[in-house]
């Protein structure tokens, strides 16, 4: 699943979450960005990525929910 998190002027931040078929119960989370004024405006630049287990991904969701509730 890929989606845009934010658009600020010419700057776009995206997130991609994919289940890894080769590692059941594991997910790849990747944050990327692109800049409309760059030489290659449609090219995504990886900011960071990580692998999370199903439980870790649920914990990450809980952390975000908690942070938004404060």
C-alpha positions as CSV (number, residue, x, y, z in Angstrom):
1,X,0.0,0.0,0.0
2,X,1.5,3.3,-1.1
3,X,0.1,6.7,-0.1
4,X,1.0,10.4,0.1
5,X,1.5,11.5,3.7
6,X,1.9,15.2,3.0
7,X,2.3,17.8,0.3
8,X,4.0,21.1,1.2
9,X,4.4,23.3,-1.9
10,X,6.7,21.3,-4.3
11,X,7.7,18.7,-1.6
12,X,5.8,15.4,-1.4
13,X,6.3,12.7,1.3
14,X,5.1,9.2,0.7
15,X,4.9,6.0,2.7
16,X,4.8,2.5,1.4
17,X,3.9,-0.6,3.5
18,X,4.2,-4.0,2.0
19,X,3.9,-7.5,3.3
20,X,7.0,-9.6,2.6
21,X,6.0,-12.8,1.0
22,X,9.4,-14.4,1.6
23,X,9.2,-13.6,5.4
24,X,5.7,-14.4,6.6
25,X,4.5,-12.0,9.3
26,X,7.0,-9.3,8.2
27,X,6.4,-5.9,6.7
28,X,8.5,-3.4,4.9
29,X,7.8,0.2,5.8
30,X,9.5,2.9,3.6
31,X,9.3,6.6,3.7
32,X,10.2,8.5,0.5
33,X,10.0,12.0,-0.8
34,X,10.1,13.9,-4.1
35,X,10.5,17.5,-5.1
36,X,8.6,18.9,-8.1
37,X,11.5,21.4,-8.8
38,X,14.2,18.7,-8.9
39,X,15.8,17.6,-12.2
40,X,13.8,14.4,-12.0
41,X,10.6,15.6,-10.3
42,X,8.8,12.2,-10.3
43,X,11.8,10.3,-8.9
44,X,11.3,9.2,-5.3
45,X,14.2,9.5,-2.9
46,X,14.2,7.0,-0.1
47,X,14.4,8.7,3.3
48,X,14.4,5.6,5.4
49,X,13.0,2.1,5.6
50,X,12.7,-0.7,8.1
51,X,11.3,-4.2,8.6
52,X,8.7,-4.8,11.2
53,X,6.9,-7.9,12.4
54,X,3.1,-7.9,12.6
55,X,3.2,-7.2,16.3
56,X,5.8,-4.4,15.9
57,X,3.6,-2.8,13.2
58,X,0.6,-3.0,15.6
59,X,2.7,-1.4,18.3
60,X,3.8,1.4,16.0
61,X,0.1,2.0,15.2
62,X,-0.6,2.2,18.9
63,X,2.2,4.7,19.4
64,X,0.8,6.9,16.6
65,X,-2.7,6.7,18.0
66,X,-1.4,7.6,21.5
67,X,0.6,10.5,20.2
68,X,-2.4,11.9,18.3
69,X,-4.5,11.7,21.4
70,X,-2.2,13.9,23.5
